[in-house]
Amino acid sequence: MAVRTSKFRHIYGDRNVKSYNGVPISKNAHEQGFCSVNPKFVAVVAEQIGGGAFFVLKTDRIGGIDASSCKISKHNGAVYDIRWNPFNDNLIGSACDDGLVRLWNITDEKGVESNHSPVQTMKGHGKRVGGLMWHPSADNILASSSYDNTVKLWNAETAQIVSELSSFTNQITDMCFTTDGSQIGTTCKDKKLRVFDSHTGQIVVEGPGHDNMKVSRLRMLKDGNILTAGFSSMSSRCLRLYDPRNMSSKLEELPIDSATGSLFPHYDPDLNLMYIAGKGDANIKFYELAGGSVFYLNQYSSGDAQRGIGMMPKRGLDSTINEVARAYKLNVGKKLVNVIPLKVPRQSKTFAEDLYPDTAGYTPALTADQFIAGENSAPAVLPFLELQAANSTSKGFSASNASTEIPLLDTACTEQYTNGIDNSKEVATLKAEISALKNTVNEKMTTIETKTSRIEELEEENRKLEEQLSSANEEIAELQRNGVEDDN
């Protein structure tokens, strides 16, 4: 496996962060991560006898489940997947064994709305719904995969089907939009890798995937390639890189190990990093994508196995500690959700611009109607500090049948949100100054730790030199004794 010289080579996981405790995490065998995160909330699929449920925990209240937590339990079967809307931190979708997709509005103060009912229910699948995925740039476009061997794209406002992907002959194990949302890549237990046009549902390209029927997953990369995580014909876990222009053979294959748990890939398109966590593993591996290749960097290791994992969107990270990712690891046995900030060690006290390029914000690049009309667009991006300074969306969500017009935001709310963006530069400057002060403290702590470590290294070197000197003296004495005996 190639080792790359990289500024991300020494990413490490901070172990000094509290965990959510007392969370009854689902023990269902379904192959999903069972966790979804945004800057406001952490959602975790819960263990429940009869029906299905998930908990919503607040990101600023780490600890035990309390009054600020809410439990969504109005499902007629087990919950298989949950996903937050990328443009509305208060809206979450759930996929269920009963074949339905439900949307829930989570309020900032009271949790779920008082009636504890979904704000939208989407009916159309003939069997259980196993996975969900929001469009990366179009508002309220949601994809769902089902055991009926179809993927459906929905207009979440109207609960209407926009397009349908079929041609599958077995269970769909994963799906992922391209950067502009124009295509969807899929993996399937029939060992085929397919890419569809998201508007028409027609296959764009199809080729062989992983050689094993075990669960494989994929991510559509920014450079146009496809990375898959699955199993080889010998049941070893591996990563594969494909060029969709020639699917007859893979560009690269990287072996991982011979463990049996399915892999959860999480892709950071801003930094071209890939985080790989395995079901039942106790580690998270870090990879960098560059020059059409995949390079192993490092890993975070612990003593507890993970059932699943959720990753914080880039806009929710803390730049004052050079945090490039944050993992939420589900520990079923101890009923814990471990929070793991992943950081790049830096001594500079200034804002690390190279770690935080412009990133996707709260504003969609397209409306649902524009997408339905055939338009595509890359996500709308903002400078990182400006995005963090701006108020996050907290709008509610109203849904109805197709015959009703859906107002998203009134004019006053829109003006208020826009003004928040316009005034954010001054706030961003203040945040940068605070960040500099915090980084000064962190730098001094890092310097102390570095010097302490260097002292320990020198002491160890000195001890070894003393041992070598003592051994040399003994050899000299032995030679001198032998010389005296020879003279006699």
Secondary structure, DSSP 8 states (H G I E B T S, - for coil): --B---TTTT-EE---S-EEES--B-----SS--EEE-SSEEEEEE--SSSEEEEEEETT--SB--TT-EEEEEESS-EEEEEEETTEEEEEEEEETTS-EEEEEEETTTEE-TT---SEEE---SS-EEEEEE-SSBTTEEEEEETTS-EEEEETTTTEEEEEE---SS-EEEEEE-TTSSEEEEEETTSEEEEEETTT--EEEEEE--SSSS--EEEE-TTS-EEEEEE-TTS-EEEEEEBTTBTTS-SEEEEEES--S-EEEEEETTTTEEEEEETT-SEEEEEEEETTEEEEEEEEE-SS--S-EEE--GGGS-GGGTEEEEEEEEETTTTEEEEEEEE------S--GGGS--EE-SS-SB-HHHHHTT------EE-HHHHHHS-----------TTS------HHHHHHHHHHHHTHHHHHHHHHHHHHHHHHHHHHHHHHHHHHHHHHHHHHHHHHHHHHHHHHHHHHHHHHHHHHHHH-
